[in-house]
Amino acid sequence: MTDETSLHNAVAFELRFQSLYQLGRALAFPCDCDGHVDLDHCSERARNNYLFARAMMGREYGWPRVTPCPGRAGASDDNSGKGSEPSS
């Protein structure tokens, strides 16, 4: 198995920053089981959103939680966007 394949399989989780003020609104980013986001493989928009969410913890977004990715076995379905806010 190549490194890229093992990395793809390892991303079964997301780091989710829930909005403190708008129910159902969140920023979510692929991560490993420890919550580490690989910023080198994120788009520029996702990287900017991630840095914004981290800077706004406790102001606009709550503390992040590591959750199983939607669509993976054992994961619940929701309308989260990968690195962006979900559409209403």
Order of alpha helices (4+ residues) and beta strands (2+ residues): alpha-beta-beta-alpha-beta
